[in-house]
Amino acid sequence: MAVPYQPRRCPAGRYASCGIDRSGESEIPEAGWDIRARGNISPQFSRNLDRFTEFLTLVGLTSLIVGGVGVANAVRGFVERKQQTIAAMKALGATGSTVFILMLTQTMLVASAGVIVGAAAGAALPFAVASAFGSMIPFPLAPAIYPSVIGKDFSMAF
């Protein structure tokens, strides 16, 4: 006689409140069944998701390192191009701190322009993707602009 399958919806980790006794899992491990909830769909799925998360973390850190090296090289090239200007300011009596503050201000202005352009591109990209590929995506895509997130990104840039 076959026992009908009756799925039960229980909060994750609260099997006893739904009348499910988990003692059979440990008492009869060779039975070939287990109890799963939304939080533990499949051990293989969880492992693959963890690996994918680690991969994306590694890709993100690598891109930050490469970007940092690129920014450092750009700033070094900027200062090298300004050597004659720096020398002229020093010859006219500017102190080292004055020259440093001037170069830092110029660098920060260029960086601010880059942050503004990047934030505008990042805010516009979801709208472009939704209009170009919205019909091909199998779930609803509702892009929006979140000023608090953009503001937090601005604060992290400096």
N, C-alpha and C positions, 0 to 999 in steps of 0.2 A: 504494500500500500504506500503510495507516494504522499509525502507531506507537502502541502501547498506552501509556496514561498510567500511570505508576508513581510515586505520591507517595513521597517519602523523608522520614524524620524525622531532622532534623539539629539539633544545638544552634545557637542563634542566633549568626550570624557565623562559624560553623565549617563552611563548605560543602566545603572541600577534604578534611576528614576523612571526609566521606560520599561522596567521589568525584564531586563536582559541580564542573564547570569553569565559572566565571562569565565567562570571557573573551568568550564569545559576546554578552553584553549590550552590551559596548562596541564590539566589532568589527562587529556587524550590528544597529545600533539600529533600523533600519526593519523588523526581523523581527516586531515586535509581541508579543514575549513578554518576561517577566522572571522572576527568581527571587525568591521571597518566603519568609520564615520567620515564626515566631510573633511576632518583634519588629517586623516591618514588614508587617503584613497588607495594608494598603491605604493609599496616601498620603492619599487623601481622608478615610479614617477617622481617621488620625493628625492631620490638620489640624482636623477637626471636634472631636476629643477635646481638642486644645490650646485651641481656641476656647472650648469648654465649661468647661475648667479656668480659663481667664482670666475668663470670665463669673462663675463661682462665687467666684473670688477677689475680683472687684470687688463682688459682692453681699455677701460677708463683710466686706470693709473698710467698705463703706457702712453696714452694720448696726452695726459697731463704732463708727463715728463718730456715728451717730444715738443709739446707746445711751449713749455718753460724754456727749453734749450733754444727754440726758435725766437722767443721774445728776448732772451738774453743776448743772442747774436744780433738781433735788430737794434737793441739799445746800444750795444758796443759799436756797431757800424755807425749809428747816429752820432755818438760821441766822437768817433774817429773823424767823421766828416766835419765836425764842428771844432776840431783842434785849432785851426787858424783863428776862429772867432774867440775861442777860450784864451788863446795866447794874446790876442789883441786886448781883450778885457783885462787880463792880468798885467799887461804892459801899461795900461791906462790907470792902474791902481786898484782894480777890483780884488777883493779878498777871496780866498779859496771857498769860504762858505757862501759868499754871494754868487760865485760861479756855479757852485753845486746846487743852490736853491733855484737858480735860473734854469739849469739843465733839467733838474727834477720837475720843475713846473712845466717845461715844454714837453717832457716825456709823459707826464700825467695828462696833459691836454690831448696828446695823440692817443693815449690809452683810453681816455674818456670818449673820444670820437669812435674808437673801435668798439667799446662797450655799447654805445648807443646804436651803432649799426648792427652789432650782433644781437642785441635785444630786439630790435625791430624785425630782423630776419627771423629770429626764433619765434616771435609772436605771430608773424605772418605765415610761417610754414604750415601750421595745422590747417589754416584756412585754404591754402593752396592745395594741400593733400586732399582735403575734403571735397573741394570742387573738382579736382582732377580724377580722383580715384574713389569718390564716395559711393558710387553705384556698385563698385566691385568689392567693397569691404562688407563682410557678412554681418556686421553689427552696426548699430547706429553710432555715427560719429558727429558730435556736436562741439566743434571748437569754440573756445571762448578766450578772452584776454583776462588774466588775473593780475591786477596791478600790485597786489601784495607780494606775489611771487617774483614779479619783475623787480620790485623794489628791493627784495631780499637778495636777488642776484646782483643788483647794482652795489649793494653794501658788501657783498662777498668779493666783488671785483677789486675793491680797494681795501 
